Amino acid sequence: MKYFYVFIFALFIQHQLHACSAFYAKDRNNIYVGINVDWKVPDSQIHFFPPANNKYGYLNFNIRGYFDNSFGDTGGINDQGLFYEWTDNLYSKDFSFHVPGTVNYNGYIMDLIMTTCTTVEEAENLFKTYNAPYFSYTHLLIGDRSGNSLVIERAEGDSLTFIRSGKSYQLVTNFLNTDLDNPNTTDFIGCYRYEYIDKMLEDNKNISMDLSRTILDGAANKGQENPTIYSIIYDLKNLEVYTYVYQNYEEAFKFNLIDELNKGQRSLSLPTLFSGIKGIYPVSNELISSSSVNLSWVGDVDDNEILLSADKEFSDLINTKIANTNFTRASLPGLFILLLFLSSALIRKNKKLLVIGIFVLIAAGGCEKNKVDLPDTVSTIKHSKTIIGLLPNTTYYWKIIASAKDGYKTESRVYSFLTSDFNNHMN
């Protein structure tokens, strides 16, 4: 019996190799979409397709190597606020998959949907008209800015099922959502990503950018097997897009979809847009006891801009341009070396652990090839700037804007600090 459980464990590891997560969440004022894309090749692109010939404009994200060494589409959004995201369903690829009653479409159906549809219902009608063989091995989360979402996935007899949520949110990971109602499969599914996202959205009725980023961070695959290589947040109401790479949620490539589509058709290599910026001090409500503060951060570019305000939305802005900033190299801790040493010692003392580890590698079908060492995402170049003239008893917010190549910019998350009543203290 004990070998059966080891086999199930190895099978579960194999099933987690192709891991992605996506959710659609709304409240009275906001609609946010969060996506983690997990893959064995840390190479991704954004393609922009502007509106033309009475067709909507859209973008899509691509990863390298899903079928061969080329880039393949994972999801996108159009200028009407209709988005989609594919995630694996753990079935094998079968391009003979054909939904009864549908006809083949001469092209990629998502291109048709992105250029002609504004709502979930319009997209659903096209999926009921045209066959999409990709449903043999993936399922789809699709949603619009009107507050509607839909999961589409395979069902018995090569048919499709269209699942709507009775909640204010909907999500997919890497099993068929219809299996959630099957008591024989729920225990085996055990997807911590699904359970975590579901609980976070159930417990937080107010949807925000910060909540979406927190959820993606908590659901990211931070191991070596198909790690999270990029993440996306769509603000559907405002058509704002935030992208992150390599599980670093400190720095975002943020843009307005309409503005970028107006720049014309083009492709961007996503990882090359980032500058490794991160706030060092003060970042989490530290108390400053004087009228000045020395802001410090890291980043690979000298062309930085600090946004400082007493308003979290930066409506009352103190805009400080940083030029020719002195910088120093920050040292990196030897955490990786320490973990390697401890792991080696543990295996030497526990031969059972070593045997099970070897078995899992074999049972996983040679998953060593899917191990990825992601590049460092945070710079070691330290910058600083002293800000004077602060007011007492005030909460300040600040963030870093970094100018990368080709005029593109990234920004850090928002940090904060508080000033004390230093006027009375001085008296």
N, C-alpha and C positions, 0 to 999 in steps of 0.2 A: 504493500500500500504506500510506503514512504516513497518508492520510486515513481508512483503515479503522481504524487504531489510535486515532486521535482520536475516531472515532465510538464505538468500544468504550469508551473512557474516559468519554465523555459519557453513554453508556448506563449505565455502572456508577454514575456520580454520580446519575443518575435513580433507579436501583434502591436507593440508600442513603437516599432521602428519607424513607421510613417505617421507622425503625430502632428496634428494641427488643431487649432481651436478658433472658433469664431462665435461672436454673440451680437445680437441686436437688442438694444434696450431703449426704453422711452419713458418719459414722465410728461407732465402737462406742458413743459416748455422745451424739452430737449429730446433729440434722438441721437444716440451714439452707437457706432459699430466698432467693435474691437476684434482684431485678428492677430494671431500668432502663426507664422509659417515656419514649420520645422522641416529641415531637409539635410541631406548628406553633403551637399555642395554649397559652400557659403558665397554664392554668386547670384546676384539678383539685379533686375532692371525695372524701370518704369517706362512705359510707352504712352505717349500722348497723341491722341487722334482728334484734332479740332473739328467742330461742326462743319459740314459741307453738303451741298445739294439737298437742303431741307432735311438733313439727318443730324441727330444729336451728336455732340462731342463726348468723348469719354477717355478714360485711361485704364490701363491694366498693368498688373504686376506680374513678373515672370521670374522663374527660377531655372537654373541651368541643369540639364541632365536628367529630366524626368523620364524621357524616352531614350534620348541619345545625348550628344553633347550640345544640343541646341537649347534655346530657352523655351519654356512652356508656360502658358497662362495659368495663374492660380486664382485670380479674381480681379474685380475692377469696379468702377463707378462712373456714371454718366452725368452730364450737366443738368439733368432733371432730378438728381438725388436718388436714382435707382442704383443699388449696389448688388454684387453677388460675390460669393466665395465658395470655392470647391474645397472639400476635405476628403481624404481617403475613407472608404467604408470597410476596408480590410478584405474585400473580395478580390479575386484575380481579375486582371484586365481581360476583357472578352469583347472584341470589336464586332462580333457577330450579334451582340445584344441588340434586339429590336423590339420596341414597344408595339404591341398590336394596335392597329388602327392609325399609326403614324406613317409618314412618308419621309424618305431621306432628304436632307437639306444639303444643297451644293455649297458648302462653306461651313464656317464655324458659327454655330447658332448663337453664341454669346455676342458675336459682332452684330448680328441682326437685332438681338434684344437691346443691346446698348445704344444702337443708332435709331431705334424706332419706338421703344417703350418708355413710359414714364411711371407705370405702376406695376405692382406685383401681379395684379389680375391680367394685365396685358401680356406679361411675360409667361404666366401660367398657360394662357391660351396658345402661345407659340409652342410650348413644350408638349401640349396635347395635340398639336398639329404635326410637328417635325420630330423625327427620331433623334435621340442623342445617345450614342453608344457609350459615352463616358460614364453613364449611370451604372454600368456594370461594376465599376470599381471605385466610384466616388459618389458623394451626395452633395447637395447644394443648399446653402442658406442665401436667401435673396430678400431684400427689403427696400422700402421706399420712404420718402420724406413725409408721407401722409400718415405714417404710423402703422403700416402693414408689413408683415413679414411672413415667410413661408419656407419650410424645409421640403425639398423634393428628393426622393430616394427610391431605389428599386423595391419592388414587392414581388409576390409570387407570380409565376407565369410570365416573367420578363415585363411585367407591368410597372407603372410608377404609382407611388402614393404621394399625396400632397398634404402636408401636415401644417396646420395652423396652431398657434399657441393661444391658450386661454389666459395667459399672463401678460404682463407688460414687457416681457422679454422672451427671447428664443435663442437657442444655442445649438451648436454641433461640435463634436470632436471626431472620433474615429470609429464609431460603431453606428449602426442604423438606429435612428431614434425610435423606430417601432419596437426595437428590442427592449426599450425601457419598461414596457408593459408586460414583458414576458418573464415570469418568475424563474424560469429555467436558465435565463441568460444574464439576469441582472447582477448576480453575485460574481459571475465570471468577468463581466464587463469591468466593474470596479475602477472606472476611469477617474483618477483623482482630479484631472483637469475639469471634467464635466461637473463633478460634485462640488469642486471649489467655486467655479464660476456660477453655478446654479445657486449656491448658498449666498455668495456675495451679492448677486442681483436680487435675491429674495429678501435679504436683510437690509438693502439700501434702496429705498424708494426714490430718492433724488439722484438722478443720473447726471454725472459731470465728467469733464475731461480728466480730472484728478482720479476719480474712481475708476474710470476706464483704464488709465495707465497702471493703477495699482493692481487691477484684476489681471492685466496682461503679464505684469511682472510676476505675480503669484502663480500664474498658470504656465509660464514659460518652461520649456524643456531645457534644463540647464546641465544635463549630462552630455556625454560625447556622442551618444547614438542619436543621429538626426536631431541636433539641437535646434532651438529657435534661432533662425538666421535673420529674420526681420519681423517687425510688428507694425500694424497700421491701426490708426484710429480715424474714423470718419465722423465728422460733425455734419450730419445730414441736413440740419436746418440751415446752416451757414455755408455748406459746401467747403468746409475747411478740412485739410488732410494733414495728419501728423504721421510721420514714419520714423522708425527706430531700427537700428541694426545691432546684431550680435548681443541681444539681451541687455543693452545699455539704455535704460529708460531715463537717464539724466539729460540726454541730448536728442532733439527732434529736428528733422527736416520738415518744417511746416510750410504749407502753401495753400493758397486759395485755388480751387479747381478751375474756376472760370478764368482767372488771371493766367494760369499756366497754359490752358488750352488756347488762349489768344496768342501765345507765342509761337504757335505752329506745331506741326508734327515733328516729333523727335523722340529719342530714347536717351535715358540717363542711367548710368551705372550707379545703383543706390549706395553701395558702401563708400564710394569715392567722394560723396558729398559731405561726409562728416569730418569734424575737426578735433574730436576727442575732448570737448569742453566739459568741465564739471566744476561747480562751486566747491570751494574748500572751507571758507570762513567768511562771515557767519552764515549758516545754512538752515538752522532749525530752531528759530525763536530764541537764539542766544540774547542775553541781556547785555547791552552796551552802556557803560556808565559814564560816557563823555559825549561831547558834541561832534566827535569825529570817529570814523571807523575805517580800518584797513581791510578792504575787500580783497580776497585772494581766490584764485581759480587756476585751473590748468587748461591748456589748449594748444593745438599745433600751429595756430596762426597768430600773427601779431595784430592783425586788423580786427580788433574786438570792440564791441560797443556795450556799455553797461546801461541797462534801463533800471532806474531807481524811482520808487514812488511810495507814497503813503497809502495808495490804493492798489488792491490786488489786481485790478484790471488795467492798471497803469494809465488811467485817464488823466491823472495829475502828474505829469512826467518830469523827472529830473534826468535829462539826457546827457550822459557824460561819455564823450568820445575818447577811446583809449588808443594812443598812438605811441610807437617806439617804447613800449613798456619793457622795463628790465625784467628778465626772467631767469629762473634757475631750473636745473634738472632735479626732479624729485626722485627719491630712491624708491624702488619697488620692494615690498616685503618678500621674504623667501617662503611664502605659504605653500607654494606648489612643491618645493623641495621637501618641506616638512611632511606634507600629506603623502608624498611618495615614500618617504622613509617609514612612516607609521604603517602604511599599507603593506609594505614589504615585511615588516616585523610581524604584523598580524597574520599574514599568510604562512610565514615560517612556523608560527606557533599553532596554527589551526589547519592541519592538512585536509580536514573535511571541507573546509571553506575552499581550499585550492581545487579539490576534486569537483565540487559543485560548480565552481567557476569555469573549469574546463568544459564540463558537460553543457553548461548554458551556452558557451561560445559555439560548441558543435551543433547543439539543437537549434540555435538561431540561424543556422544556414550561412555561416561565414559572415556574421554581421560586423566583423572587424573592418571591412571595407567601408562601413557606414560611419565609422568613428571620425569625428571632426574636431580639430583643435582650432577654435575660433580665434581670429586675430585680437590683439589688445584693442580695446575701444576707448580707453581713457588715456589722455596724453600724460607725459611726465614733465612737460614744460610748464613751470609755475609762473603766474603773473600776479601782480598786485596793484592796487590803486587806493589811495587815501581819499575819503570823502569827508568834507568838513561842513559845518553849519547845520548839523542835525538838530531837530527839535526834541525837547524832553517829552517823556511819556507818550511816545509815538511808536507804532508798528510800521516798519518799512519793509517793502518787498523789492527784490532785485533779481535780475536774470542777465545772462550773457548772450549776446548776439555775435556770432562768428561769421565772417565772410570767407567762403571757400573759393575755389576756382570757378571761372565762368559766371561770376556774379551771383551764385547761389549762396544762401545763408542758412545756418542752423541756429537753434536757440536752446539754451538750457531750460530745465524746469524752473519754476519760481521758488526762490529761497526767501527767508524772512529773518528779521531780527527786531528786537525791542530796545528802545532807549529808556533809561531810568529817569527819575526826577533829579537830574544832575544839577539843576539850578539851585534847588534847596540844599543839596549836598554841599555845594561850593560855599553857600552862605553859612 
